Each structure stands twice: as C-alpha cells, then as structure tokens.
C-alpha cells in the first residue's frame, strides 16, 4: 500500500505551494493539505493499533492532540496550523 500511496497520492501533489495545499473550495471543504494529513493520521493510528496492539482511540493525549484534527477533518481540519505543518511533512 505504501508503494501505491507514493504513486497515487504523493506524486500528484509534489511541487504544490502552501497556497495550493491550503486552498478551500468553499466553507465546508477540506483542503488538499488537510486530506494529505488525514492519510498520515490514518496511517499513524493504524500502525499503533496493528503493530503496537493499542486499542483504537486509546492513544496518548499528545498523539491525539497532534493527529485528531486531521483524522476527523471538518472544522478542526480546516483550522490546522498550515504555516507550521507543511515544512514538517
């Protein structure tokens, strides 16, 4: 799946600007960047559940604070700190 993800997801967005990644089509939309973070959050939680044997949603609070807005999207996803997130991805 990770090989597929590289081709299907990462390559098409390579070279996009922060403005491109943060663009919201309308007030209810999620940005491309938020959707990418959603995939990263899903992968993080999946690995914790699968490889560390953690029950779903039993993550430490620090992990929840970092990944829940991206996992749940909606209003929380639209408020992600774009200026500080993109350089770390």
C-alpha positions in Angstrom: 0.0 0.0 0.0 2.8 2.4 0.8 4.2 1.9 -2.7 0.8 2.6 -4.2 0.4 5.7 -2.0 3.7 7.1 -3.3 2.5 7.0 -6.9 -1.2 7.7 -6.4 -1.1 10.4 -3.8 2.3 12.0 -3.2 3.5 12.4 -6.8 0.4 14.4 -8.0 0.8 16.9 -5.2 4.6 17.2 -5.5 5.6 20.8 -6.1 2.3 22.3 -4.9 2.7 25.6 -3.0 1.5 26.1 0.6 -1.3 28.2 -1.0 -2.3 25.3 -3.2 -2.3 22.9 -0.3 -4.3 25.3 1.9 -6.9 26.3 -0.7 -10.6 25.8 0.4 -13.1 25.4 -2.4 -15.9 26.6 0.0 -16.6 26.9 3.7 -17.4 23.2 4.1 -14.5 21.9 2.0 -11.3 20.3 3.3 -8.0 21.5 1.7 -5.7 19.1 -0.2 -3.3 19.5 2.6 -5.8 18.5 5.2 -6.7 15.4 3.2 -3.0 14.5 3.0 -2.7 14.9 6.8 -5.8 12.8 7.1 -4.0 10.0 5.3 -1.0 10.4 7.6 -3.2 10.4 10.7 -5.0 7.2 9.5 -1.6 5.5 8.9 -0.3 6.6 12.3 -3.4 5.2 14.1 -3.4 2.1 12.0 0.2 1.3 12.9 -0.4 1.9 16.6 -3.3 -0.4 16.5 -1.8 -3.1 14.4 1.9 -3.1 15.4 1.7 -1.9 19.0 -1.6 -3.6 19.8 -3.2 -0.5 21.1 -7.0 -0.4 21.2 -8.5 2.1 18.8 -8.7 5.6 20.3 -6.5 4.7 23.3 -3.6 6.8 22.1 -1.8 9.1 24.4 -3.2 12.6 24.6 -0.1 14.1 22.9 -0.8 11.8 19.9 -4.5 12.7 19.9 -3.7 16.5 20.0 -1.4 16.1 17.0 -3.4 13.8 14.8 -7.1 14.0 15.8 -7.9 17.3 13.9 -6.5 15.7 10.7 -8.2 12.4 11.4 -11.6 13.9 12.0 -11.3 16.8 9.5 -14.4 19.1 9.4 -14.0 22.3 11.3 -10.9 21.0 13.2 -9.2 20.0 9.9 -9.9 23.5 8.4 -8.2 25.1 11.4 -4.9 23.2 11.1 -1.9 25.4 11.6 -0.8 25.4 8.0 2.2 27.6 8.4 3.9 25.3 10.8 2.7 22.0 9.5 3.8 22.0 5.9 7.6 22.3 6.5 7.5 19.1 8.6 5.7 16.9 6.1 
